[in-house]
Amino acid sequence: MSDVLAATLVEPGRYELREYPLPEPRQGCVLVKMALSGICGTDKHTYQGYTTQYSGTGEGKKIPFPIIQGHENVGTVAAIGGDGKYNDFEGIPLKVGDRVVVGANVFCGKCYYCTHDFPYYFCENMTDYGNNLSAADPPHIFGGWSQYIYIVPGSFLVRVPDDLPSEVAVLTEVIAVAVGLDRAKQMSAFPSEAFLFDDTVVVLGVGPLGMCFLMKARMLGAGTIIAVDLSDYRLDFAKRLGADYAINAGKTTLAERLEIVRDLSHGRGADMVIECAGVPQAIPEALEMLRLGGLLVEAGNFSDLGEIGINPHRHLCSKSVRILGVGGEEPASYGPSMRQMARYMKHYPLREFVTHRYPLREVETAVHKAIAPDSMKVVIEPWG
């Protein structure tokens, strides 16, 4: 039996290149040969020692080391267990050799939230590829930083359109999280909805997640889009992806940033602020930037990095703001996200989104590059 090479995080800050037996998939399971796996903010946080992560369930999950990270995965079907039949999420029969994106999470389908039509990341028993499936448990390879990934029952795969390159398809899970903007358009507690055609949108933090929210906001008809980040490198890329203005938070004061946003919105403030910086202190700033009745989309804090103080009177009640927490993506958003990216490749430099590729043996270098300000999407190429 052949061995599978995988970068295994045995504890925060320490990877080992380990070999695991290549398994035969059982009924309801699939073996996927990896092509590319993205490095997410949660991957970086786990490496740095933030080992409790939060999703839509609201419960903190301790990371069960050792783990094989990687939940932004694209690869090809290598084997299908049992009777050899497996449909993707949209009902397309899959066969060996088909290119697929792997859904990041596995939901139980039985708990209160699963049976009451909540988004799947509310599931009380959800398991996550690359996060809370331990490499100590056979068949071990439950993350994308491996030559193969084992797909367990209850997972979903989505076939990649033929005209979508793998280096763009690897962004699917990230842009699928931007389904939060679709939900924002339906959040209509006031006569004017929180996100309307030509509205002013601020994106705090334009790493890969913020960049995908920015791009989705442009697709949905946003007006003025303002990107805020500490990296000039990322801000320049944000302007190429549709931002009208870029503000370096390291070179401006909070007062200056608020003044810029108000000047660009006729003194009102932003209609919507999307927080993707992933640090708690960005939230009070986001609330200050909002207009009366504006909407904060909170999508950045998946790890517990501490608490912040807000003034309920000034930040919430007196402004009548709304806050939409986005705890993940939804399976039904994967296929549309890929098809939209295929359409928009002619308008956006999506092929340039992946700025760095690293083989398994250079996993630590890859994670440090993903943390650095001069990268966009850094990926692991297991067969590189």
N, C-alpha and C positions, 0 to 999 in steps of 0.2 A: 504493500500500500504506500502511495506517495505521501510525502509530508507537505504541509502548508506552512509557509513562512509568515509570521505576523509580528508587528511591533506591539509589544505588550507593556502596558503601564502597570508596574508591580506595586508602586506607591507614588504619591505625589513627587514629581521631580526626577523619577527614575524609570527609564524604559529598558526593556530587554528584548532582543530579537529572539523569538522562540519558535520552535517547530511543533506543529500539531498534526495528528493523523488526518488525512483527507477522508471525510465521511461520505457514506452513501446516504442520500436523503431518504427519510421515511415518508409514508403516506401523508400528504398535506404539507410537505416541506419541499424546499427548492435549494439547490446549491448554485450560487451565482459567482462567476469568475469576475473579480473586481477589475475595473478600468481606472476610475478616479474616485477619491474620497476627499471631501473638503474638510478643512479645519475650521470648526465653529468656535464662537466665543466660549461656549460651555466647555469645550475640550481644553481651551487655554486655562480656564478657571480651575478645572480639575487638576491639571498639571501643576498649577501654582498652589494647590492645597485647599481650595474651596470645595470640599468633598460632600457638601449637602446641596442638592439641586432641587429646584421647584418647577412644577409645571401646573397645568390647569387644575390638578387635584387639590392644590393648596398644601399638601403634605410634603415635608422635606424628605428627600430620599438620600440615604447614605450610599456612596459609591462602593460596590463590593469588589475590592481589589483581589486579584489582578483583573484588569479589563483590557479588551482590545477596543480602542476608541474608533470613532468614525460613523456618523449617522447621515451624512450627506453623500449618498452612494449611487454610483452608476456602474453597471457592468453588464455581462451577458449571461444568459441562462446556460449553466453547464450541465445540470441534471435535474430532473423532476421526479420526486419520489412516488412510490406506489404504482398507480395505473398510468402515470405519465401525463395526467391531465391537470392543468392549472390555468385558470383565467385571471387576467389582470383586473384591476379595480373597475375598469370600464367594460368588462365582459369580453375582452379580446382573448381568445385561446393563445397561450404562450407555447413556444417550442424551443428546443435547445438551439442556441445561437442568437435568440432574440435579445436585443439590447433593452435593458430595463432600469428604471429608477426604483430603489427600495424605499418603501415607506419607513419613516424614522421610528415609529412606535407601533406597539401591538396592543390592541384593546381587548377586553374580555368579552364584551357583548352581553353581559348578564347583570351588571350592577345597576343601581338607580339611574346614573347618568347615561349609561349606554342604552338603557331601555326607555329613556324619556327624551331622546332626540337632542341631547346636548352635543357640542363638538367632541370628537373622540378623545381629545387630550384631557377631558374631565374624568375619564375612566378611573375608578378607584383602585383598579388592579393593573394599571398600565405598565408594560415593560418597554424599555427603550434600547434599541441597538446602540452599541458604543458607549452606554452609560451604566445601566443597572443590570445587565446580563453578564455574569462573571465568566471570565475565561477559565476559571477553575472547574466549571461544570461542563461535561461532555455535551455536544461535540466541540465546545470551546470557542469556535470562530464566529462570534456574534458582533463583530464590528468590521468596518470597512478598511482599517489599516492592516489589511491581511490580503493574501493572494486570492482567497475565497471567503465568502460570507455565507453562513448557514441561515436559511430563512425558516423560521418556526411557524407552526400552525397559527392561523389568525392574522398573519401579516398580510400586507397588500403590496403588490408590485404594479408598476405602470409602464407599459411599453413606450419606448422613446421613439418619437417620429423620425423617419429616415432622414429628414432634412435638418435635424438638430444635432450638431456636433456634441461629442461627449463633454468637451470642455465648457459647453454652455448648459448641457443637461445636468451637470453636477450642481448647478445653482438652483435646481427645481425645489428642493426642500426649503431653501432660504426664501425664494420668492413666494412659495406657497404660504409662508407665515404672513405675508402681506395681504392674505385674505381678510385680515383685520380691517383693511380699508373698505372692503365690500360690506362688512358688518357695520362700519361707521356710517356708510351711506344710508343704512336702514335705521340708524339710531336717531329718531326724530321726535324729541321731547318738546321742541319749539317750532313755531311756524316755519322758520327757515332751518333746514337740516344742518347737521354739523359739517357735512362735506358736500358742497355744491360745485357745480361747474364754475370755474374761474376763481375759486377760493384761494386764499393765501395759506400756504402750508410750510411749516418749519420742520426740518428733520435734524434732530440733535444726535450727532454721531453717524458718520457716513462710512462705517466699515461695510462689509458685505450685506448685512441685514438692513442697515439704514439705506444703503444704495438701492436695494431691491424695493424698499418702501417708496423711495424717491421715484424710481422708475415706474412703479405701479400707480403712484399719484398722478404722474404725468399722463399715463395711459388712460386714467379715469377722468381726465379733464381739469386737473388743478390749474390754477392761474399762476401767481407768483410762487415759486418754490425757493426757499432759503435753506442752504445747507450749512451746518455748524459742526466744526471738528477741530481737533488740535493739529491735524496733519495737512500741510499744504498739498502734499502728494494726492491725498484722497479728495481734497476739495477741488483740485483741478479735474480729477476724474468725474466728480459729481457734476461739474458744469458740462462735461461732455455727455452725461447721461440725462440732462434735462434741468439741472438747477439753474435758476436765473441769477442768484447771488450766493456768494460763499463768504463765510465769516470764520476766521481763525480764533477759537476761544482762548488760545494761549497768548494772543496778541491784542486782545480787547478785554475791557472790563464788563461785568454783568450790566451795568448801567448803559454802556455803549451798545451792547447787543440789543437790549430792550429798545433803545432809541432807534436803532436801525430797523428793527421789526415794525415798530409803530410808524416810522416814516414811510415804510413801504406798504402800509395798510391804512393810510389816511388817518393815522392816530388811534385806530381801534385796537390793534393787536392781531395776532394770527387767528384765523378761523380754526386751524387745527395744528397741533404740535405732535410730532411722532418722536417718542423718546427711544433711541437705539444706542445711546452712549454706554449703557450698561453699568452706570454708576449712580448710586442713590441721590447724590447731590444735584444731578441734572433735573430731578423732578420739580423742586421748587422753582427753578428757572423756567421750566416748561410752563408751569402754571402762571407765572408772572407774564409770560409772552402771550397768553391767550386773550382774546377779546371776551366780552360778556357773552355767556352762553356757548363759548368755544369748547372744543373737544381735545382732550389729551389721550392719545393712543400710547399706552405703556407696553412696550414689547422688548425692552432691553435687559431687564433684571431677572435672569433665570437662575442665578446663583445668589446666595445670601451674602452681600457685601456690606451689610450694616443697615442702619436706620437713619432717617433724616427727619427734621422737624418742619412742619408746615403750619401756617396760620389758617385754621378752618374758616374764620370770618373772611379774611382778605383773599385767600386762595380759592375757597370753595363757595360758600354761601353768597357772599356779596357779588360774585361774578357769575353765579349760576352755571358753573362749568360742569362738564360731564367727563368722566374718566372711563376709558375702555381698556381693561387689561386683556392682553393677547397672550394666552398661555401656550400657544403652539399653532400648528397648521391643521388643515382638514384634508382627508383623503381626496375628496371631490375637487380640490383645487390643484392637484398635481397635473392632471392631463391638460386642463385649460392653461395652466402656467407654462407648460412646455410648448403648447401650440402658439401662445402669444409671444414667447421668446423667439420661436422660429420666424414669426411674422415680423417682429421688431428688429431682427438682426440687421436688416438693411438700414435702420435708422439709428441704432445704438451700437457702440463698439463692444458688443457682448463677447466676442471672441477674445478680447483683451482683458476680460474680467479676471480670468485666472492669470495671475502675474508670476507665480512661482510654482514649480513642481519638484517634488523630492521623492527619492526611493525610500523604501522602508528603513534601510540602514542609516538614513539621515533624518530620522523622525524628530529628534530633539532640535536639530537645526531648523527644521520646518516649523515647529511650534514657535520657536523664538522669532523666526521671520514673520509669522502670522501676528505676533505681538507687536512687531516693529511698525513704525508709522509709514514706512516706504513700501508697503505691500497692500494688495487688495485681497483677492481670494487666493490663499495658499492651499495646495492640494497634495495629497499623498498619491503617488503612482506606484502601486504595489509591485508591478512587474517591470518598473523602470530600472 
